[in-house]
C-alpha cells in the first residue's frame, strides 16, 4: 500500500466552532486560534508534498478508500501524578480533553481537496494520544494501489459464503 506521512509540530488542538449571527442568519465559524492551527496544518501538508517530484497518488487527490493513522503527543503536565491515583489510574496515558475525534476532525478537514477528495473516504482510522516532550501530530495516510484493487463484482469471500 502506498503511504504519505507528515508531522505537524505544536500542541494538537481540537475542532471548535462558535455561533455568529448576521441579521437573520446564523453560521458556525472557527475560532481565531483554530483558523491559525488549520493554516499551520495545511502548510505542513504542502511542505511534506514538496519532498516528492511526483506525488505518490498522482496530481489529483486520492479517489479511493484511505486508512488514516494519527499519533498525538503533548508534554506531560506537571500536575499529572507519577504513580497511579484514584483520579489518574493510568498516569502514563493522556486521558483528558481534547478527545481524539475532535482533534482528528480538524486534520481531516485540512486534507480535503489536497490529499483526498473528501474525508468521507476514510474507511479505517487508528488514533493514539500520548505524552512526549516534543508536542506534535504524526499523520500517515495509506490507500490501495491500482494493482491491488479487486475487479468489480463478487469477491471470493462472498462466493464462498453463498455455497
Protein Blocks (a to p, Z undefined) as FASTA:
>chain_A
ZZdddddedjddddddddddehjbccddddfklmmmmmmmmmmmmmmmmmpmbdfkbjbd
cfbdcdddddddddddfklcfbdcfklmplmbccbdcdfklmmmmmmmmmgoklmmblkl
pmbdcddddddfbgcdddddddddfklpccedjdfklmmmmZZ
